[in-house]
Amino acid sequence: MSAPRITRRGERVLAVVNRDPMDAPHKLRTDSLVATGAGALSAVLAFVTDDGRFPDALGWVLLLSSALPLVWRRRNPVAVLLAMIPVLMAYHLLDNAHSAPMPQTFVVLYTVAVTGRPLRTLLTGCVVITVMVSVVGIIDAHHGLELLRISGWIVAVLFCGVDVRIYRQYVASVVERAERAERTREEEARRRVVEERLRIARDLHDLLAHSITVIGVQTSVASHILTVDPDRLDRTAVAQALDDIAGTCREARAELRTTLQVLRDGSTGGDGPLPGLDALPALVRAARTAGATVELSVRAPEHRIAPATGAAAYRIVQEALTNAVRHAGPGVRTEVTVEPEPGHPALRVTVIDDGAPSGPGGAVEAGPGPGFGIVGMRERARTCGGTLDAGPLAGGGFRVDAVLPLPGSPAGCPAPAAGPEEVLR
């Protein structure tokens, strides 16, 4: 039981030492107690020191009055010192006990040293010692020399104040650095949370937009088969369309479960592997089941492909195919090319569609207002240090061109070929 009590007492003492005296609570009350204690101690010294020099009535008034300004010592230490000097000079000129006023003198000098710059402290000490020795030396040369010998205590008090001030500044700097580091950690944590939310939002956008678009096109195909010639119902085609819808739903459910696992577990990367270039054929098959004609060309680079780069390429192709089917309809012709960038350690991803709205069911309604397809693809490319350009072609259709750096590439990526003005799609 005693150890915790000592620890708490030690912590309180350290808190008082480390605290800036200008910011301490109850300053007036504390300084009033300090002034009272200094006055009482000086009165005791007047009786026990300097035999035969007991203060008279005026001397007692001056002695006790010299401790009174200590009540305001932290408001303006220099002003308090200047107010005490004439009172003490008068006290010493009356040849009273010269050692008695030392308590209040030490307190005010310590306050000046602990609250001011070292240069001010040095000048203050020189002035006080000079004035005190000069005044006492005029009255009694013997006591003047004795006072000069004990002036080392005054220097010690000043140095003590300077040391305490430097120590408090050091503690304040350490605390400030710790608080800054804590703020930096919190800001970094918030930034990571925001980035993770954006990543999850992009994953959900890509997944849901692709799956819903493919399902919408497949549903349109089935509806077209059912309504174009009800008397000659192609049950095989309808069953195939429904099977494609079910397969798309299963794939979307599996990927959605992997994505939402991040939110459930609080992790930062999910439990399943990131989709990469090896998953592109599945995307192409899904687009073909929606009626699109897709030609895929993938040429693996010599450099190792980072998982983030492969995932970015996958998501860019996914979003580009989704946009092609959504805006041009199920009969759109699309070319997907993934190959190394000549002369650069980078991967170029190109998706070009002809924009022809043909085929049963027509184009899928894109919804009111512009979407975030191009913005999301550009963010995908930017997450791995790449660039992306997208826009309509002069002869019709749309082109998406991304360059993603590979390990060993220099800072930055070669910009993709200049294209038309980018649009939200």
VMD Tcl script that draws the C-alpha trace (Angstrom):
set ca {
  {0.00 0.00 0.00}
  {2.90 2.39 0.67}
  {4.54 2.05 -2.76}
  {1.56 3.38 -4.73}
  {1.18 6.24 -2.25}
  {4.86 7.18 -2.73}
  {4.48 6.89 -6.49}
  {1.46 9.17 -6.54}
  {3.25 11.66 -4.30}
  {6.30 11.57 -6.56}
  {4.11 12.12 -9.61}
  {2.53 15.16 -7.97}
  {5.96 16.57 -7.13}
  {7.15 16.04 -10.71}
  {3.98 17.65 -12.02}
  {4.64 20.74 -9.89}
  {8.29 20.89 -11.01}
  {7.47 20.40 -14.69}
  {4.58 22.85 -14.72}
  {5.14 26.33 -16.09}
  {4.81 28.72 -13.12}
  {2.83 31.12 -15.29}
  {0.21 28.41 -15.97}
  {-0.07 27.04 -12.42}
  {-3.54 27.16 -10.82}
  {-4.30 29.31 -7.79}
  {-1.27 31.53 -8.40}
  {-2.44 34.40 -6.17}
  {-3.25 32.11 -3.25}
  {0.04 30.21 -3.55}
  {2.10 33.40 -3.83}
  {0.32 34.85 -0.82}
  {1.40 31.83 1.19}
  {4.97 32.19 -0.18}
  {5.05 35.87 0.82}
  {3.76 35.03 4.30}
  {6.33 32.28 4.76}
  {9.20 34.48 3.51}
  {8.15 37.29 5.88}
  {7.93 34.91 8.84}
  {11.34 33.37 8.07}
  {12.94 36.80 7.71}
  {11.51 37.78 11.10}
  {13.08 34.68 12.66}
  {16.43 35.49 11.02}
  {16.26 39.02 12.38}
  {16.30 37.55 15.89}
  {18.95 34.89 15.43}
  {21.48 36.66 13.18}
  {23.54 39.83 13.40}
  {23.62 40.24 17.19}
  {23.01 43.78 18.30}
  {21.30 44.83 15.03}
  {17.68 44.03 15.88}
  {15.33 46.10 13.70}
  {13.53 49.01 15.27}
  {9.90 49.77 14.56}
  {10.65 51.28 11.14}
  {13.02 48.42 10.41}
  {10.31 45.86 11.13}
  {7.90 47.70 8.86}
  {10.48 47.78 6.05}
  {11.46 44.14 6.59}
  {7.90 42.83 6.46}
  {6.97 45.23 3.65}
  {9.79 43.84 1.51}
  {8.04 40.44 1.50}
  {4.63 41.85 0.54}
  {5.34 42.29 -3.24}
  {5.93 38.52 -3.51}
  {2.15 38.16 -3.70}
  {2.40 39.39 -7.34}
  {5.76 37.81 -8.17}
  {4.43 35.72 -11.08}
  {2.44 38.52 -12.65}
  {5.50 40.68 -13.24}
  {8.70 39.38 -11.60}
  {10.91 42.28 -12.70}
  {8.43 44.87 -11.41}
  {8.28 43.05 -8.07}
  {12.09 43.08 -7.86}
  {12.23 46.78 -8.67}
  {9.60 47.45 -5.98}
  {11.61 45.53 -3.38}
  {14.99 47.20 -4.09}
  {14.21 50.65 -2.56}
  {12.53 49.04 0.47}
  {15.56 46.82 1.12}
  {17.99 49.71 0.51}
  {16.21 51.74 3.16}
  {16.21 48.75 5.48}
  {19.97 48.25 5.11}
  {20.75 51.97 5.33}
  {19.15 51.93 8.80}
  {21.83 49.33 9.72}
  {19.35 46.59 10.66}
  {20.08 42.86 10.58}
  {21.44 42.51 7.06}
  {20.86 38.75 6.70}
  {17.17 38.88 7.60}
  {15.75 39.90 4.13}
  {17.50 37.00 2.36}
  {14.38 34.73 2.03}
  {12.33 37.21 -0.02}
  {15.46 38.19 -1.95}
  {16.13 34.59 -2.94}
  {12.47 34.00 -3.86}
  {12.21 37.02 -6.16}
  {15.58 36.29 -7.79}
  {14.56 32.67 -8.41}
  {11.28 33.86 -9.93}
  {13.09 36.28 -12.24}
  {15.50 33.52 -13.33}
  {12.86 30.83 -13.87}
  {10.55 33.06 -15.91}
  {13.04 35.04 -18.02}
  {15.84 34.58 -20.49}
  {19.37 33.82 -19.21}
  {20.68 37.23 -20.32}
  {18.07 39.02 -18.22}
  {18.92 36.75 -15.30}
  {22.63 37.53 -15.61}
  {22.06 41.30 -15.70}
  {19.64 41.08 -12.78}
  {22.13 39.14 -10.64}
  {24.93 41.61 -11.39}
  {22.73 44.61 -10.51}
  {21.42 43.07 -7.28}
  {24.85 41.99 -6.01}
  {26.40 45.35 -6.91}
  {23.65 47.39 -5.23}
  {23.53 45.19 -2.14}
  {27.29 45.10 -1.59}
  {27.61 48.86 -2.28}
  {24.88 49.84 0.16}
  {26.05 47.53 2.95}
  {29.72 48.44 2.29}
  {28.94 52.13 2.78}
  {27.42 51.37 6.16}
  {29.91 48.79 7.37}
  {32.87 47.68 5.25}
  {33.25 44.49 7.28}
  {29.63 43.42 6.62}
  {30.02 44.48 2.97}
  {32.91 42.03 2.52}
  {30.98 39.34 4.39}
  {28.00 39.93 2.11}
  {30.25 39.70 -0.93}
  {31.49 36.32 0.28}
  {27.97 34.94 0.66}
  {26.83 36.41 -2.66}
  {27.63 32.99 -4.10}
  {24.27 31.91 -2.72}
  {22.61 34.53 -4.87}
  {24.44 33.21 -7.93}
  {23.42 29.66 -6.97}
  {19.76 30.69 -6.71}
  {19.93 32.35 -10.15}
  {21.56 29.31 -11.72}
  {18.98 27.07 -10.08}
  {16.20 29.16 -11.65}
  {17.87 29.01 -15.08}
  {18.31 25.23 -14.81}
  {14.70 24.73 -13.83}
  {13.57 26.92 -16.72}
  {15.70 24.94 -19.21}
  {14.42 21.67 -17.76}
  {10.80 22.80 -18.09}
  {11.41 23.87 -21.68}
  {12.90 20.46 -22.41}
  {9.94 18.68 -20.84}
  {7.53 20.92 -22.77}
  {9.35 20.13 -26.03}
  {9.23 16.39 -25.30}
  {5.52 16.58 -24.53}
  {4.90 18.66 -27.66}
  {6.79 16.14 -29.82}
  {4.86 13.28 -28.25}
  {1.55 15.05 -28.90}
  {2.62 15.83 -32.47}
  {3.59 12.20 -33.00}
  {0.26 11.08 -31.58}
  {-1.59 13.49 -33.88}
  {0.45 12.20 -36.81}
  {-0.41 8.61 -35.91}
  {-4.08 9.49 -35.60}
  {-4.03 11.35 -38.91}
  {-2.26 8.42 -40.56}
  {-4.84 6.04 -39.11}
  {-7.68 8.24 -40.37}
  {-6.02 8.47 -43.78}
  {-5.70 4.71 -43.98}
  {-9.33 4.29 -42.98}
  {-10.41 6.73 -45.70}
  {-8.24 4.98 -48.28}
  {-9.65 1.60 -47.27}
  {-13.19 2.91 -47.51}
  {-12.46 4.29 -50.98}
  {-10.97 0.94 -52.01}
  {-14.00 -0.95 -50.74}
  {-16.31 1.57 -52.44}
  {-14.46 1.08 -55.73}
  {-14.61 -2.71 -55.35}
  {-18.33 -2.62 -54.64}
  {-18.94 -0.21 -57.51}
  {-17.00 -2.36 -59.98}
  {-18.55 -5.60 -58.78}
  {-22.15 -4.43 -58.57}
  {-22.05 -2.34 -61.75}
  {-20.59 -5.24 -63.75}
  {-22.87 -7.91 -62.30}
  {-26.05 -5.85 -62.50}
  {-25.27 -4.73 -66.04}
  {-24.62 -8.29 -67.21}
  {-27.75 -9.53 -65.46}
  {-29.74 -6.71 -67.03}
  {-28.52 -7.56 -70.50}
  {-29.17 -11.29 -70.00}
  {-32.65 -10.51 -68.72}
  {-33.28 -8.35 -71.78}
  {-32.18 -11.21 -74.01}
  {-34.55 -13.60 -72.26}
  {-37.37 -11.07 -72.46}
  {-36.67 -10.55 -76.15}
  {-36.82 -14.29 -76.80}
  {-40.11 -14.57 -74.93}
  {-41.82 -11.64 -76.67}
  {-40.47 -11.69 -80.23}
  {-42.18 -14.97 -81.21}
  {-44.16 -16.57 -78.38}
  {-45.44 -19.33 -80.70}
  {-41.92 -20.56 -81.40}
  {-40.48 -20.36 -77.92}
  {-36.80 -21.30 -77.76}
  {-36.75 -22.95 -74.39}
  {-33.07 -23.82 -74.69}
  {-32.11 -20.17 -75.25}
  {-34.27 -19.02 -72.34}
  {-32.81 -21.69 -70.06}
  {-29.29 -20.71 -71.11}
  {-30.02 -17.04 -70.36}
  {-31.40 -17.93 -66.93}
  {-28.40 -20.17 -66.20}
  {-26.10 -17.31 -67.16}
  {-27.99 -15.00 -64.78}
  {-27.66 -17.56 -61.98}
  {-23.93 -18.00 -62.66}
  {-23.39 -14.25 -62.63}
  {-25.26 -14.00 -59.32}
  {-23.10 -16.74 -57.78}
  {-19.87 -15.07 -58.88}
  {-21.06 -11.68 -57.63}
  {-22.11 -13.19 -54.30}
  {-18.72 -14.85 -53.80}
  {-16.75 -11.69 -54.60}
  {-19.11 -9.55 -52.54}
  {-18.59 -11.88 -49.57}
  {-14.81 -11.50 -49.90}
  {-15.08 -7.72 -50.10}
  {-17.42 -7.37 -47.13}
  {-15.19 -9.65 -45.08}
  {-12.87 -6.63 -44.77}
  {-15.59 -4.69 -42.98}
  {-16.52 -7.63 -40.75}
  {-12.97 -8.46 -39.64}
  {-11.57 -4.92 -39.63}
  {-8.63 -6.04 -41.77}
  {-7.03 -4.02 -44.54}
  {-6.66 -6.46 -47.35}
  {-9.44 -9.01 -47.26}
  {-9.07 -12.73 -46.79}
  {-9.09 -13.86 -50.43}
  {-6.47 -13.21 -53.09}
  {-6.79 -10.12 -55.25}
  {-8.12 -10.74 -58.77}
  {-5.44 -10.47 -61.44}
  {-4.73 -11.09 -65.08}
  {-5.61 -14.77 -64.73}
  {-9.20 -13.75 -63.93}
  {-9.66 -11.79 -67.19}
  {-11.00 -14.79 -69.17}
  {-13.87 -15.11 -66.69}
  {-14.73 -11.44 -67.28}
  {-14.70 -11.99 -71.01}
  {-16.96 -15.04 -70.70}
  {-19.42 -13.05 -68.59}
  {-19.49 -10.26 -71.19}
  {-19.98 -12.80 -73.98}
  {-22.93 -14.35 -72.19}
  {-24.44 -10.87 -72.20}
  {-24.21 -10.87 -75.99}
  {-21.03 -8.83 -76.46}
  {-18.31 -9.89 -78.83}
  {-15.03 -9.67 -76.95}
  {-11.56 -10.39 -78.23}
  {-8.98 -10.85 -75.46}
  {-5.23 -10.66 -75.95}
  {-3.01 -11.06 -72.88}
  {0.79 -11.15 -73.13}
  {2.52 -11.61 -69.80}
  {5.47 -9.25 -69.18}
  {8.90 -10.41 -68.17}
  {8.74 -8.36 -64.97}
  {6.85 -9.64 -61.97}
  {3.37 -8.20 -61.66}
  {2.53 -6.90 -58.20}
  {-0.86 -8.02 -56.83}
  {-2.07 -4.41 -56.69}
  {-1.13 -3.89 -60.34}
  {-2.89 -7.07 -61.43}
  {-5.98 -6.10 -59.45}
  {-5.95 -2.61 -61.00}
  {-5.75 -4.08 -64.51}
  {-8.59 -6.49 -63.72}
  {-10.84 -3.75 -62.35}
  {-10.11 -1.41 -65.26}
  {-11.06 -4.12 -67.79}
  {-14.13 -5.00 -65.74}
  {-15.36 -1.41 -65.64}
  {-14.58 -0.83 -69.32}
  {-16.54 -3.95 -70.38}
  {-19.40 -2.96 -68.10}
  {-19.55 0.51 -69.66}
  {-19.37 -0.95 -73.16}
  {-22.30 -3.30 -72.57}
  {-24.28 -0.67 -70.67}
  {-23.95 2.10 -73.22}
  {-23.57 0.26 -76.54}
  {-25.80 -2.73 -75.89}
  {-25.20 -6.48 -75.93}
  {-24.11 -6.52 -79.58}
  {-21.05 -4.36 -78.99}
  {-17.68 -5.51 -80.29}
  {-14.83 -5.00 -77.84}
  {-11.11 -5.59 -78.00}
  {-9.18 -6.08 -74.76}
  {-5.39 -5.97 -74.98}
  {-3.00 -6.41 -72.06}
  {0.68 -6.32 -72.97}
  {4.01 -4.91 -71.79}
  {4.75 -1.30 -72.71}
  {7.57 -1.27 -75.27}
  {10.77 0.20 -73.85}
  {9.34 0.62 -70.35}
  {8.83 -1.72 -67.37}
  {5.10 -1.10 -67.44}
  {1.88 -2.85 -68.37}
  {-0.48 -1.30 -70.94}
  {-4.17 -2.12 -70.70}
  {-6.33 -1.11 -73.67}
  {-10.09 -1.64 -74.09}
  {-11.72 -0.44 -77.35}
  {-15.38 -0.87 -78.31}
  {-17.14 0.03 -81.54}
  {-20.11 1.61 -79.80}
  {-22.64 -0.13 -82.09}
  {-25.99 -0.42 -80.25}
  {-27.14 -3.67 -81.83}
  {-28.46 -6.98 -80.65}
  {-31.61 -8.01 -78.80}
  {-32.68 -5.83 -75.95}
  {-30.65 -2.78 -76.98}
  {-28.48 -0.79 -74.62}
  {-29.03 -0.94 -70.89}
  {-30.27 2.27 -69.31}
  {-27.32 3.99 -67.66}
  {-29.31 5.97 -65.14}
  {-29.64 9.75 -64.70}
  {-26.56 11.94 -64.76}
  {-22.92 11.01 -65.27}
  {-21.41 8.07 -63.44}
  {-18.08 7.47 -61.79}
  {-16.69 4.87 -64.18}
  {-13.79 6.88 -65.58}
  {-13.07 8.43 -62.20}
  {-12.95 5.00 -60.58}
  {-10.68 3.57 -63.30}
  {-8.33 6.52 -63.01}
  {-8.17 6.05 -59.24}
  {-7.43 2.37 -59.81}
  {-4.51 3.24 -62.04}
  {-3.30 5.93 -59.66}
  {-3.21 3.58 -56.66}
  {-0.32 1.68 -58.25}
  {1.40 4.76 -59.70}
  {-0.10 4.48 -63.20}
  {-2.04 6.74 -65.53}
  {-5.24 6.34 -67.51}
  {-6.78 8.09 -70.50}
  {-10.29 7.48 -71.77}
  {-12.65 9.07 -74.25}
  {-14.77 8.60 -77.38}
  {-13.15 7.79 -80.70}
  {-13.57 9.94 -83.77}
  {-15.17 7.17 -85.83}
  {-17.46 6.00 -83.04}
  {-16.88 3.85 -80.05}
  {-14.85 4.36 -76.90}
  {-11.25 3.76 -75.86}
  {-9.75 3.17 -72.42}
  {-5.95 3.21 -72.26}
  {-4.04 2.65 -69.00}
  {-0.32 2.30 -68.25}
  {0.54 0.58 -64.97}
  {4.17 0.44 -63.71}
  {5.85 -2.85 -62.92}
  {8.48 -3.51 -60.21}
  {11.78 -1.91 -61.16}
  {10.19 0.95 -63.09}
  {11.46 4.48 -62.40}
  {9.40 7.08 -60.58}
  {6.31 7.81 -62.60}
  {4.93 6.00 -65.62}
  {5.01 6.78 -69.29}
  {1.85 8.59 -70.13}
  {-0.65 6.77 -72.34}
  {-1.16 7.86 -75.89}
  {-2.94 11.17 -76.14}
  {-6.65 10.65 -76.61}
  {-9.83 12.67 -76.85}
  {-11.10 14.71 -73.99}
  {-12.04 12.51 -71.06}
  {-15.68 12.11 -70.19}
  {-17.57 10.50 -67.36}
  {-19.14 7.33 -68.50}
}
mol new
graphics top color blue
foreach p $ca { graphics top sphere $p radius 0.5 }
foreach p [lrange $ca 0 end-1] q [lrange $ca 1 end] { graphics top cylinder $p $q radius 0.2 }
display resetview
